[in-house]
Amino acid sequence: MYHRLGDHLARLPIGWYGAGRVGEVSVLASRGVLQAMSVVVHLLAPFISACATP
């Protein structure tokens, strides 16, 4: 996920990176990605057990 985010950020024009945007990207890369991945991790075990139990 970090590689895809980095690839996308590399394609953006230089003018896109203002003072506020750099802070937003920093928060997204540090906190946002980890929160998004934790949802998948926490829901994966119940999903697998629900599919395997029947």
C-alpha positions as CSV (number, residue, x, y, z in Angstrom):
1,M,0.0,0.0,0.0
2,Y,2.9,2.3,0.8
3,H,4.4,1.6,-2.6
4,R,1.1,2.5,-4.4
5,L,0.8,5.7,-2.4
6,G,4.4,6.6,-3.3
7,D,3.8,5.9,-6.9
8,H,0.7,8.1,-6.9
9,L,2.5,10.9,-5.1
10,A,5.3,10.8,-7.6
11,R,2.9,11.4,-10.5
12,L,1.4,14.6,-8.9
13,P,2.6,18.0,-10.2
14,I,5.1,19.9,-8.0
15,G,2.5,22.7,-7.6
16,W,0.2,20.3,-5.7
17,Y,2.6,20.2,-2.8
18,G,1.8,23.2,-0.7
19,A,2.4,23.6,3.0
20,G,-1.0,22.2,4.0
21,R,-0.8,19.3,1.5
22,V,2.5,18.0,2.8
23,G,1.0,17.8,6.3
24,E,-2.0,15.9,5.0
25,V,0.2,13.5,3.1
26,S,2.3,12.9,6.2
27,V,-0.8,12.1,8.3
28,L,-2.3,9.9,5.5
29,A,1.0,7.9,5.1
30,S,1.5,7.4,8.8
31,R,-1.9,7.1,10.4
32,G,-4.4,6.7,7.6
33,V,-2.7,3.7,5.9
34,L,-2.3,1.9,9.2
35,Q,-5.9,2.5,10.2
36,A,-7.2,1.2,6.8
37,M,-5.1,-1.9,7.0
38,S,-6.1,-2.6,10.6
39,V,-9.7,-2.9,9.4
40,V,-8.8,-5.6,7.0
41,V,-6.7,-7.5,9.6
42,H,-9.5,-7.3,12.3
43,L,-12.2,-8.4,9.9
44,L,-10.3,-11.2,8.1
45,A,-10.4,-13.7,11.0
46,P,-14.1,-13.5,11.6
47,F,-14.7,-13.7,7.8
48,I,-12.6,-16.8,7.4
49,S,-14.2,-18.5,10.4
50,A,-17.7,-17.6,9.1
51,C,-16.9,-19.1,5.7
52,A,-15.2,-22.2,7.1
53,T,-17.6,-23.1,9.9
54,P,-20.7,-24.0,7.8
